[in-house]
Amino acid sequence: DELVVHADMPGVGGENIDIHFEAGELLLHGRVKDRAPEHAKPLAREYGVGDFYRVFTISEEVDAEKISAEYRNGVLTLRLPKLEAAKPRKIQVVAK
């Protein structure tokens, strides 16, 4: 009934996520801001600072109007519902 995408986005605030879906392409863009004060020098970093993006080609026919996104604890969950015409269906065989 739907495609589900889980994207780990550590260090990204929900307000720093952009999602676009057009012509079968899903674009995820996140911005990670440096949280350390300017005068501090970190001993180690788990991940980098800056922008990143991913582009996915979606082969299924998706109902773009019903796409939903939720961001919780560093994980983005996207739900891309399929159009009714693209959902699998069982064909009834009539025997004569």
Buried (B, 14 or more C-beta within 10 A) or exposed (E): EBBEBEBEBEBBEEEBBEBEBEEEEBEBBBBBEEEEEEEEEEEEEEEEEEEEEEEBEBEEEBBBEEBEBEBEEEEBEBBBBBEEEEEEEEEEEEEE
